[in-house]
Amino acid sequence: MENKFDNSGALFTNDKKVKETHPDMNGKITINGREFYISAWRKQSKDGKGFLSLSVKPVDGVKTVQSNQSLDDFLNNF
């Protein structure tokens, strides 16, 4: 899947899941023009509410380090 829209992506059911540790869903997301793999696990909180736990890895394999201020600015845009 090629994502043509910045700051967006898609998750799909992981049909290849064979272990409990494998993600329930996976896909790609583009953030600031850079593409990332995204994985999600369905989990349940202590009070019984469902949520998704997420993991993001750069497609190009290069890790980035962001300052907390940059991350705060990014999250405030949601």
Phi and psi restraints in degrees (range 20) as a CNS / XPLOR table:
assign (resid 1 and name C) (resid 2 and name N)
       (resid 2 and name CA) (resid 2 and name C) 1.0 -104.9 20.0 2
assign (resid 2 and name N) (resid 2 and name CA)
       (resid 2 and name C) (resid 3 and name N) 1.0 123.7 20.0 2
assign (resid 2 and name C) (resid 3 and name N)
       (resid 3 and name CA) (resid 3 and name C) 1.0 -93.5 20.0 2
assign (resid 3 and name N) (resid 3 and name CA)
       (resid 3 and name C) (resid 4 and name N) 1.0 118.7 20.0 2
assign (resid 3 and name C) (resid 4 and name N)
       (resid 4 and name CA) (resid 4 and name C) 1.0 -95.3 20.0 2
assign (resid 4 and name N) (resid 4 and name CA)
       (resid 4 and name C) (resid 5 and name N) 1.0 -2.5 20.0 2
assign (resid 4 and name C) (resid 5 and name N)
       (resid 5 and name CA) (resid 5 and name C) 1.0 -112.7 20.0 2
assign (resid 5 and name N) (resid 5 and name CA)
       (resid 5 and name C) (resid 6 and name N) 1.0 127.1 20.0 2
assign (resid 5 and name C) (resid 6 and name N)
       (resid 6 and name CA) (resid 6 and name C) 1.0 -70.1 20.0 2
assign (resid 6 and name N) (resid 6 and name CA)
       (resid 6 and name C) (resid 7 and name N) 1.0 148.1 20.0 2
assign (resid 6 and name C) (resid 7 and name N)
       (resid 7 and name CA) (resid 7 and name C) 1.0 58.7 20.0 2
assign (resid 7 and name N) (resid 7 and name CA)
       (resid 7 and name C) (resid 8 and name N) 1.0 39.8 20.0 2
assign (resid 7 and name C) (resid 8 and name N)
       (resid 8 and name CA) (resid 8 and name C) 1.0 -151.3 20.0 2
assign (resid 8 and name N) (resid 8 and name CA)
       (resid 8 and name C) (resid 9 and name N) 1.0 166.8 20.0 2
assign (resid 8 and name C) (resid 9 and name N)
       (resid 9 and name CA) (resid 9 and name C) 1.0 -171.9 20.0 2
assign (resid 9 and name N) (resid 9 and name CA)
       (resid 9 and name C) (resid 10 and name N) 1.0 -169.9 20.0 2
assign (resid 9 and name C) (resid 10 and name N)
       (resid 10 and name CA) (resid 10 and name C) 1.0 -148.2 20.0 2
assign (resid 10 and name N) (resid 10 and name CA)
       (resid 10 and name C) (resid 11 and name N) 1.0 146.0 20.0 2
assign (resid 10 and name C) (resid 11 and name N)
       (resid 11 and name CA) (resid 11 and name C) 1.0 -115.4 20.0 2
assign (resid 11 and name N) (resid 11 and name CA)
       (resid 11 and name C) (resid 12 and name N) 1.0 142.4 20.0 2
assign (resid 11 and name C) (resid 12 and name N)
       (resid 12 and name CA) (resid 12 and name C) 1.0 -128.2 20.0 2
assign (resid 12 and name N) (resid 12 and name CA)
       (resid 12 and name C) (resid 13 and name N) 1.0 150.7 20.0 2
assign (resid 12 and name C) (resid 13 and name N)
       (resid 13 and name CA) (resid 13 and name C) 1.0 -59.3 20.0 2
assign (resid 13 and name N) (resid 13 and name CA)
       (resid 13 and name C) (resid 14 and name N) 1.0 133.7 20.0 2
assign (resid 13 and name C) (resid 14 and name N)
       (resid 14 and name CA) (resid 14 and name C) 1.0 -82.1 20.0 2
assign (resid 14 and name N) (resid 14 and name CA)
       (resid 14 and name C) (resid 15 and name N) 1.0 97.6 20.0 2
assign (resid 14 and name C) (resid 15 and name N)
       (resid 15 and name CA) (resid 15 and name C) 1.0 -73.9 20.0 2
assign (resid 15 and name N) (resid 15 and name CA)
       (resid 15 and name C) (resid 16 and name N) 1.0 -10.1 20.0 2
assign (resid 15 and name C) (resid 16 and name N)
       (resid 16 and name CA) (resid 16 and name C) 1.0 -101.9 20.0 2
assign (resid 16 and name N) (resid 16 and name CA)
       (resid 16 and name C) (resid 17 and name N) 1.0 11.9 20.0 2
assign (resid 16 and name C) (resid 17 and name N)
       (resid 17 and name CA) (resid 17 and name C) 1.0 -68.7 20.0 2
assign (resid 17 and name N) (resid 17 and name CA)
       (resid 17 and name C) (resid 18 and name N) 1.0 123.2 20.0 2
assign (resid 17 and name C) (resid 18 and name N)
       (resid 18 and name CA) (resid 18 and name C) 1.0 -123.1 20.0 2
assign (resid 18 and name N) (resid 18 and name CA)
       (resid 18 and name C) (resid 19 and name N) 1.0 -18.0 20.0 2
assign (resid 18 and name C) (resid 19 and name N)
       (resid 19 and name CA) (resid 19 and name C) 1.0 -119.3 20.0 2
assign (resid 19 and name N) (resid 19 and name CA)
       (resid 19 and name C) (resid 20 and name N) 1.0 152.8 20.0 2
assign (resid 19 and name C) (resid 20 and name N)
       (resid 20 and name CA) (resid 20 and name C) 1.0 -60.2 20.0 2
assign (resid 20 and name N) (resid 20 and name CA)
       (resid 20 and name C) (resid 21 and name N) 1.0 -29.0 20.0 2
assign (resid 20 and name C) (resid 21 and name N)
       (resid 21 and name CA) (resid 21 and name C) 1.0 -77.8 20.0 2
assign (resid 21 and name N) (resid 21 and name CA)
       (resid 21 and name C) (resid 22 and name N) 1.0 -15.5 20.0 2
assign (resid 21 and name C) (resid 22 and name N)
       (resid 22 and name CA) (resid 22 and name C) 1.0 -69.7 20.0 2
assign (resid 22 and name N) (resid 22 and name CA)
       (resid 22 and name C) (resid 23 and name N) 1.0 147.5 20.0 2
assign (resid 22 and name C) (resid 23 and name N)
       (resid 23 and name CA) (resid 23 and name C) 1.0 -64.8 20.0 2
assign (resid 23 and name N) (resid 23 and name CA)
       (resid 23 and name C) (resid 24 and name N) 1.0 149.6 20.0 2
assign (resid 23 and name C) (resid 24 and name N)
       (resid 24 and name CA) (resid 24 and name C) 1.0 -76.8 20.0 2
assign (resid 24 and name N) (resid 24 and name CA)
       (resid 24 and name C) (resid 25 and name N) 1.0 -28.5 20.0 2
assign (resid 24 and name C) (resid 25 and name N)
       (resid 25 and name CA) (resid 25 and name C) 1.0 -140.9 20.0 2
assign (resid 25 and name N) (resid 25 and name CA)
       (resid 25 and name C) (resid 26 and name N) 1.0 153.2 20.0 2
assign (resid 25 and name C) (resid 26 and name N)
       (resid 26 and name CA) (resid 26 and name C) 1.0 -152.1 20.0 2
assign (resid 26 and name N) (resid 26 and name CA)
       (resid 26 and name C) (resid 27 and name N) 1.0 163.9 20.0 2
assign (resid 26 and name C) (resid 27 and name N)
       (resid 27 and name CA) (resid 27 and name C) 1.0 176.5 20.0 2
assign (resid 27 and name N) (resid 27 and name CA)
       (resid 27 and name C) (resid 28 and name N) 1.0 -156.1 20.0 2
assign (resid 27 and name C) (resid 28 and name N)
       (resid 28 and name CA) (resid 28 and name C) 1.0 -133.0 20.0 2
assign (resid 28 and name N) (resid 28 and name CA)
       (resid 28 and name C) (resid 29 and name N) 1.0 153.2 20.0 2
assign (resid 28 and name C) (resid 29 and name N)
       (resid 29 and name CA) (resid 29 and name C) 1.0 -140.0 20.0 2
assign (resid 29 and name N) (resid 29 and name CA)
       (resid 29 and name C) (resid 30 and name N) 1.0 144.5 20.0 2
assign (resid 29 and name C) (resid 30 and name N)
       (resid 30 and name CA) (resid 30 and name C) 1.0 -111.0 20.0 2
assign (resid 30 and name N) (resid 30 and name CA)
       (resid 30 and name C) (resid 31 and name N) 1.0 125.2 20.0 2
assign (resid 30 and name C) (resid 31 and name N)
       (resid 31 and name CA) (resid 31 and name C) 1.0 -127.7 20.0 2
assign (resid 31 and name N) (resid 31 and name CA)
       (resid 31 and name C) (resid 32 and name N) 1.0 122.6 20.0 2
assign (resid 31 and name C) (resid 32 and name N)
       (resid 32 and name CA) (resid 32 and name C) 1.0 50.7 20.0 2
assign (resid 32 and name N) (resid 32 and name CA)
       (resid 32 and name C) (resid 33 and name N) 1.0 41.3 20.0 2
assign (resid 32 and name C) (resid 33 and name N)
       (resid 33 and name CA) (resid 33 and name C) 1.0 80.5 20.0 2
assign (resid 33 and name N) (resid 33 and name CA)
       (resid 33 and name C) (resid 34 and name N) 1.0 0.5 20.0 2
assign (resid 33 and name C) (resid 34 and name N)
       (resid 34 and name CA) (resid 34 and name C) 1.0 -111.3 20.0 2
assign (resid 34 and name N) (resid 34 and name CA)
       (resid 34 and name C) (resid 35 and name N) 1.0 136.4 20.0 2
assign (resid 34 and name C) (resid 35 and name N)
       (resid 35 and name CA) (resid 35 and name C) 1.0 -93.5 20.0 2
assign (resid 35 and name N) (resid 35 and name CA)
       (resid 35 and name C) (resid 36 and name N) 1.0 138.4 20.0 2
assign (resid 35 and name C) (resid 36 and name N)
       (resid 36 and name CA) (resid 36 and name C) 1.0 -131.8 20.0 2
assign (resid 36 and name N) (resid 36 and name CA)
       (resid 36 and name C) (resid 37 and name N) 1.0 148.9 20.0 2
assign (resid 36 and name C) (resid 37 and name N)
       (resid 37 and name CA) (resid 37 and name C) 1.0 -81.8 20.0 2
assign (resid 37 and name N) (resid 37 and name CA)
       (resid 37 and name C) (resid 38 and name N) 1.0 141.5 20.0 2
assign (resid 37 and name C) (resid 38 and name N)
       (resid 38 and name CA) (resid 38 and name C) 1.0 -128.7 20.0 2
assign (resid 38 and name N) (resid 38 and name CA)
       (resid 38 and name C) (resid 39 and name N) 1.0 134.7 20.0 2
assign (resid 38 and name C) (resid 39 and name N)
       (resid 39 and name CA) (resid 39 and name C) 1.0 -124.9 20.0 2
assign (resid 39 and name N) (resid 39 and name CA)
       (resid 39 and name C) (resid 40 and name N) 1.0 148.3 20.0 2
assign (resid 39 and name C) (resid 40 and name N)
       (resid 40 and name CA) (resid 40 and name C) 1.0 -137.9 20.0 2
assign (resid 40 and name N) (resid 40 and name CA)
       (resid 40 and name C) (resid 41 and name N) 1.0 140.9 20.0 2
assign (resid 40 and name C) (resid 41 and name N)
       (resid 41 and name CA) (resid 41 and name C) 1.0 -119.4 20.0 2
assign (resid 41 and name N) (resid 41 and name CA)
       (resid 41 and name C) (resid 42 and name N) 1.0 132.1 20.0 2
assign (resid 41 and name C) (resid 42 and name N)
       (resid 42 and name CA) (resid 42 and name C) 1.0 -77.1 20.0 2
assign (resid 42 and name N) (resid 42 and name CA)
       (resid 42 and name C) (resid 43 and name N) 1.0 127.3 20.0 2
assign (resid 42 and name C) (resid 43 and name N)
       (resid 43 and name CA) (resid 43 and name C) 1.0 -135.3 20.0 2
assign (resid 43 and name N) (resid 43 and name CA)
       (resid 43 and name C) (resid 44 and name N) 1.0 171.9 20.0 2
assign (resid 43 and name C) (resid 44 and name N)
       (resid 44 and name CA) (resid 44 and name C) 1.0 -131.5 20.0 2
assign (resid 44 and name N) (resid 44 and name CA)
       (resid 44 and name C) (resid 45 and name N) 1.0 132.7 20.0 2
assign (resid 44 and name C) (resid 45 and name N)
       (resid 45 and name CA) (resid 45 and name C) 1.0 -73.9 20.0 2
assign (resid 45 and name N) (resid 45 and name CA)
       (resid 45 and name C) (resid 46 and name N) 1.0 170.0 20.0 2
assign (resid 45 and name C) (resid 46 and name N)
       (resid 46 and name CA) (resid 46 and name C) 1.0 -60.1 20.0 2
assign (resid 46 and name N) (resid 46 and name CA)
       (resid 46 and name C) (resid 47 and name N) 1.0 -28.7 20.0 2
assign (resid 46 and name C) (resid 47 and name N)
       (resid 47 and name CA) (resid 47 and name C) 1.0 -92.8 20.0 2
assign (resid 47 and name N) (resid 47 and name CA)
       (resid 47 and name C) (resid 48 and name N) 1.0 12.5 20.0 2
assign (resid 47 and name C) (resid 48 and name N)
       (resid 48 and name CA) (resid 48 and name C) 1.0 88.4 20.0 2
assign (resid 48 and name N) (resid 48 and name CA)
       (resid 48 and name C) (resid 49 and name N) 1.0 5.8 20.0 2
assign (resid 48 and name C) (resid 49 and name N)
       (resid 49 and name CA) (resid 49 and name C) 1.0 -85.8 20.0 2
assign (resid 49 and name N) (resid 49 and name CA)
       (resid 49 and name C) (resid 50 and name N) 1.0 135.0 20.0 2
assign (resid 49 and name C) (resid 50 and name N)
       (resid 50 and name CA) (resid 50 and name C) 1.0 -77.3 20.0 2
assign (resid 50 and name N) (resid 50 and name CA)
       (resid 50 and name C) (resid 51 and name N) 1.0 145.9 20.0 2
assign (resid 50 and name C) (resid 51 and name N)
       (resid 51 and name CA) (resid 51 and name C) 1.0 -153.8 20.0 2
assign (resid 51 and name N) (resid 51 and name CA)
       (resid 51 and name C) (resid 52 and name N) 1.0 168.5 20.0 2
assign (resid 51 and name C) (resid 52 and name N)
       (resid 52 and name CA) (resid 52 and name C) 1.0 -108.9 20.0 2
assign (resid 52 and name N) (resid 52 and name CA)
       (resid 52 and name C) (resid 53 and name N) 1.0 130.5 20.0 2
assign (resid 52 and name C) (resid 53 and name N)
       (resid 53 and name CA) (resid 53 and name C) 1.0 -96.2 20.0 2
assign (resid 53 and name N) (resid 53 and name CA)
       (resid 53 and name C) (resid 54 and name N) 1.0 131.3 20.0 2
assign (resid 53 and name C) (resid 54 and name N)
       (resid 54 and name CA) (resid 54 and name C) 1.0 -116.6 20.0 2
assign (resid 54 and name N) (resid 54 and name CA)
       (resid 54 and name C) (resid 55 and name N) 1.0 151.9 20.0 2
assign (resid 54 and name C) (resid 55 and name N)
       (resid 55 and name CA) (resid 55 and name C) 1.0 -136.3 20.0 2
assign (resid 55 and name N) (resid 55 and name CA)
       (resid 55 and name C) (resid 56 and name N) 1.0 138.2 20.0 2
assign (resid 55 and name C) (resid 56 and name N)
       (resid 56 and name CA) (resid 56 and name C) 1.0 -128.5 20.0 2
assign (resid 56 and name N) (resid 56 and name CA)
       (resid 56 and name C) (resid 57 and name N) 1.0 133.4 20.0 2
assign (resid 56 and name C) (resid 57 and name N)
       (resid 57 and name CA) (resid 57 and name C) 1.0 -133.7 20.0 2
assign (resid 57 and name N) (resid 57 and name CA)
       (resid 57 and name C) (resid 58 and name N) 1.0 139.0 20.0 2
assign (resid 57 and name C) (resid 58 and name N)
       (resid 58 and name CA) (resid 58 and name C) 1.0 -66.2 20.0 2
assign (resid 58 and name N) (resid 58 and name CA)
       (resid 58 and name C) (resid 59 and name N) 1.0 137.5 20.0 2
assign (resid 58 and name C) (resid 59 and name N)
       (resid 59 and name CA) (resid 59 and name C) 1.0 -63.6 20.0 2
assign (resid 59 and name N) (resid 59 and name CA)
       (resid 59 and name C) (resid 60 and name N) 1.0 -37.6 20.0 2
assign (resid 59 and name C) (resid 60 and name N)
       (resid 60 and name CA) (resid 60 and name C) 1.0 -78.0 20.0 2
assign (resid 60 and name N) (resid 60 and name CA)
       (resid 60 and name C) (resid 61 and name N) 1.0 -2.6 20.0 2
assign (resid 60 and name C) (resid 61 and name N)
       (resid 61 and name CA) (resid 61 and name C) 1.0 79.8 20.0 2
assign (resid 61 and name N) (resid 61 and name CA)
       (resid 61 and name C) (resid 62 and name N) 1.0 -3.8 20.0 2
assign (resid 61 and name C) (resid 62 and name N)
       (resid 62 and name CA) (resid 62 and name C) 1.0 -90.8 20.0 2
assign (resid 62 and name N) (resid 62 and name CA)
       (resid 62 and name C) (resid 63 and name N) 1.0 122.1 20.0 2
assign (resid 62 and name C) (resid 63 and name N)
       (resid 63 and name CA) (resid 63 and name C) 1.0 -80.3 20.0 2
assign (resid 63 and name N) (resid 63 and name CA)
       (resid 63 and name C) (resid 64 and name N) 1.0 145.5 20.0 2
assign (resid 63 and name C) (resid 64 and name N)
       (resid 64 and name CA) (resid 64 and name C) 1.0 -118.1 20.0 2
assign (resid 64 and name N) (resid 64 and name CA)
       (resid 64 and name C) (resid 65 and name N) 1.0 152.1 20.0 2
assign (resid 64 and name C) (resid 65 and name N)
       (resid 65 and name CA) (resid 65 and name C) 1.0 -118.1 20.0 2
assign (resid 65 and name N) (resid 65 and name CA)
       (resid 65 and name C) (resid 66 and name N) 1.0 124.4 20.0 2
assign (resid 65 and name C) (resid 66 and name N)
       (resid 66 and name CA) (resid 66 and name C) 1.0 -113.0 20.0 2
assign (resid 66 and name N) (resid 66 and name CA)
       (resid 66 and name C) (resid 67 and name N) 1.0 144.5 20.0 2
assign (resid 66 and name C) (resid 67 and name N)
       (resid 67 and name CA) (resid 67 and name C) 1.0 -72.7 20.0 2
assign (resid 67 and name N) (resid 67 and name CA)
       (resid 67 and name C) (resid 68 and name N) 1.0 159.8 20.0 2
assign (resid 67 and name C) (resid 68 and name N)
       (resid 68 and name CA) (resid 68 and name C) 1.0 -60.0 20.0 2
assign (resid 68 and name N) (resid 68 and name CA)
       (resid 68 and name C) (resid 69 and name N) 1.0 -36.5 20.0 2
assign (resid 68 and name C) (resid 69 and name N)
       (resid 69 and name CA) (resid 69 and name C) 1.0 -62.3 20.0 2
assign (resid 69 and name N) (resid 69 and name CA)
       (resid 69 and name C) (resid 70 and name N) 1.0 -44.0 20.0 2
assign (resid 69 and name C) (resid 70 and name N)
       (resid 70 and name CA) (resid 70 and name C) 1.0 -63.6 20.0 2
assign (resid 70 and name N) (resid 70 and name CA)
       (resid 70 and name C) (resid 71 and name N) 1.0 -42.1 20.0 2
assign (resid 70 and name C) (resid 71 and name N)
       (resid 71 and name CA) (resid 71 and name C) 1.0 -65.0 20.0 2
assign (resid 71 and name N) (resid 71 and name CA)
       (resid 71 and name C) (resid 72 and name N) 1.0 -42.5 20.0 2
assign (resid 71 and name C) (resid 72 and name N)
       (resid 72 and name CA) (resid 72 and name C) 1.0 -60.3 20.0 2
assign (resid 72 and name N) (resid 72 and name CA)
       (resid 72 and name C) (resid 73 and name N) 1.0 -43.9 20.0 2
assign (resid 72 and name C) (resid 73 and name N)
       (resid 73 and name CA) (resid 73 and name C) 1.0 -61.5 20.0 2
assign (resid 73 and name N) (resid 73 and name CA)
       (resid 73 and name C) (resid 74 and name N) 1.0 -42.6 20.0 2
assign (resid 73 and name C) (resid 74 and name N)
       (resid 74 and name CA) (resid 74 and name C) 1.0 -62.0 20.0 2
assign (resid 74 and name N) (resid 74 and name CA)
       (resid 74 and name C) (resid 75 and name N) 1.0 -47.1 20.0 2
assign (resid 74 and name C) (resid 75 and name N)
       (resid 75 and name CA) (resid 75 and name C) 1.0 -68.2 20.0 2
assign (resid 75 and name N) (resid 75 and name CA)
       (resid 75 and name C) (resid 76 and name N) 1.0 -30.2 20.0 2
assign (resid 75 and name C) (resid 76 and name N)
       (resid 76 and name CA) (resid 76 and name C) 1.0 -69.8 20.0 2
assign (resid 76 and name N) (resid 76 and name CA)
       (resid 76 and name C) (resid 77 and name N) 1.0 -15.6 20.0 2
assign (resid 76 and name C) (resid 77 and name N)
       (resid 77 and name CA) (resid 77 and name C) 1.0 -80.0 20.0 2
assign (resid 77 and name N) (resid 77 and name CA)
       (resid 77 and name C) (resid 78 and name N) 1.0 -5.8 20.0 2
